[in-house]
Amino acid sequence: MTGQGAYADTDAAAGRSVRVVLVDDHRMFRTGVRAELGEPLQVVGEADDVDTAVAVVEAQRPDVVLLDVHLPGGGGVTVLRRLVSRIPETRFLALSVSDAPEDVISVIRGGARGYVTKSITGGELTEAVVRVADGDAVFSPRLAGFVLDAFAAGGTTADVPVESADEDLDRLTQREREVLRLIARGYAYKEIAKQLFISVKTVETHVSAVLRKLQLSNRHELSRWAADRRLV
């Protein structure tokens, strides 16, 4: 991405408004995104779980849905599965804290037109939404490699690691899985709290739950466990 000014000459910026629905289970994050998005974007709806997302998107028929990957009710892939074929005129852009290859590949295979992480700036996100509305595919630079590698190799969905196939991972909630990944990547509790918009105390609670459910003793064991399953 090349910054906020890069989309000035697109059809979207040349007169028409791009209608957007925000789908994320954190209200404070949605409020922040809404405040950061610039012209020509118009937020026409919000949702915090799968069923609400499906209902709002069907009612509003937006140009673009900004879709979190991990949602109550089945996750972003479930939203895609229920909507992509029914409203092909609407495009989906994943916006997630997760940069795990399996998350990226699963939503792209589900029909999303791109995937960006929540470290993106407001100007970059505005540009990404406009580009997706105009038919482009947009990825954060590091994530594009996952997609290229997977499809260049002629892989299938079965080639992508799927968390639900692991009984140990099935014991964890979506939030616990997010915390697990970030801990395994060496993030400090304060950094995780900032990334996930939760308190440090809540991070500690999730880490304790993960260690207990996986029968691990410390962060070192957790990191090795995650690496063995290609989660980092």
N, C-alpha and C positions, 0 to 999 in steps of 0.2 A: 504494500500500500504506500501511497506517496503523499498522504496528507489531505487535509480537509479541502483544499482548493482544487484537488485533482478531478472532482466530479462536476465542475462548473459547466462543462460543455455537453453533458449527457442530456438525453431527451427528458429524463426525469426532472433535471434542474431547470429545464427551459420552459417551464410553465405548468406542468402537471404536478400535483402533490402525490407523494408516495405514502399510501396508507399502510400502517404497521400495527400488528398485534404483538404485545410483549408477553411471553410465557416463561415464568420463573417463580419458584415457590418462596422467594424472599421478597416481601413487599418493599423493604428499604432499597434493595437492589433495583427493583423495577422503577422506584421513584427516582433513583440516581440516573438510570438509563434515560428515562423520559426527560430529565432535566438536561442531559448532555446531548441528546440528538438535535441536530440542526435542520435548517430548511434543506430540502423540500419535504421533510418527513412529518407525517401527522399520525400520532398514536391514537388509534380508534378503539382499542380494547386491551384488556389485560386478563391473565389467567394464572392460577397457581397450582393447578393439577391437571391430569390428563383429561378428565371428563369436562371440566370447565373450559379447557383449551379447545377441545373439539366443538363445544357448543358456541363459544365466542367466535372462533374462526369461521364456522359455518354461517353464523348470523351476519358477520361483518364482511366476509369475502375480501380480506385485505390483499394488498400487493405482495407484502412480505410478512412472514411470521418470524420473529426473533425467538428461538426455541432453546430452552435449557435442556441438557441431556438427561439429567437426573430429576425426575418429577414424581410426586406421589401418584399412584395409580398405574404405574407401568413404564414411566420414562418417556423421553422424547421420541424414541423409536416407535412406541405405541401410537403417539399422536400422528406421526408420519404414516404409519400403516393404515390408520383410520381415515386420513384426509387426502393424501396425495392423489389417489385415483379419482376421488369424488370432486375435488376442486383443483384441477390441473392448472388453472390460471394463477393460483396463489403459489408463491415460492417460499421456501423455508431456509433460514440461515441459522445454524446452530451457534449459540453463544454460551460458553461453559467455562467453569474453572478447570475442568478436566482437560488434560492434553494427552490422555492415554490413547495409544493407537487403536485399541478395540472400540473405544467410544467414537473416535473419528470415523473409522471405517463403517461401523454399524449405522450411523445416521446418514452417511453418504449413500450407502447401499439402500437405506430406507427411502431416499428421495430428496434429501436436503441438497441445496445448491452450494453450500459452503459451510465452513466451520472456523470460528474465531474464538480466541480465549478472552477471559474477562480482564486481562491486562491491557486490552486495546484502549486507545484514547477515544474520546467522544467524536472527534473529527474523523478518525479512521473508521469508527463504527458507522457513522453517517455515510461515509463514502462506500463502505462495504454493502450497506443496505441498498443504496441507490444502484450500485453495480449489479447486485442480485436481481433487483426489480427490472433492470434492463437486460437480463438474461445471462449475465456473466456468472462464472463460478469463482468464489472468493475463499481463500484460506490464509490463516496466519502462516508466515513463511515456513516455520518448522513443521507444521502439520501437513503442508502440501506434499512433503516427501513420503509420509505414510500412505497417502492415497495413490501417489504415482507408483510406489513400490508394489502395493497390493494389486493394482490393476495391470501394471506392466508385466507382472509375473503370471497374469491370467488366473489369479486366485479366485476362490469362491468364498462365500460366507463362512464355510466350514474351516477355511484356513485362518480365520481371524480368531484370536483368543476370546472366548465368551465366558464372562464371569459366572453366569448361572449354571455352567456345567460343573462347577466345583462345589461340592457339598459344604466345605468349610466357608467359602465365600457366601453361600446361601444363608448362612447364619447371621450375616452382617446386614445392617440397614444400608440404604444408599448413602446416607451421611457418613456412616462409619467407614464405608469403602473410600469415600473421598478423603477422609482424614488418614486412613491407612496409606493411600498413595502418597500423600504429601509428607507424612512422617517418613516413609520409606525413601523419599527423595531428599531427605535431610533438612526439611523445613523446621524451623523452631516453632514452638507453640504460638508465639505472638504472630508470626508470619502466617500460620494456618488460620488463626482467628481473623486476621485481616482479609485473607483470600476468600474465606467462606462467610464473612459477615456474621460471625458468632463471637462469643466471649472466650477468653483464655480458659476460664473455668469449664466451659462447655467442651472445649477441645480436650482438656484433661479427662473429662468424663467419658468422652468417646474413645479416647486411647485406652483407658482402663477397660472399657467394655470390649474393645477389639482384642486386647491381650487375653482377657478372660475367655472369650468365645473361641479364640484360636489356640488357647492353652499355651501361650508364649509368656516369657518372663520379662523381656525388656525390648527397647527399641532396636537393638542390634539383631535380635532374633526375628523381630517383625520385618526389618528391612531385608534380611536374607530370605524369609518366607515369601515376601512380595516379589523379590527378584527371581526366585525359582519359578514363579507363575507368570513371569513377564508382565508384571503390573507396574513397573517403573521404567 
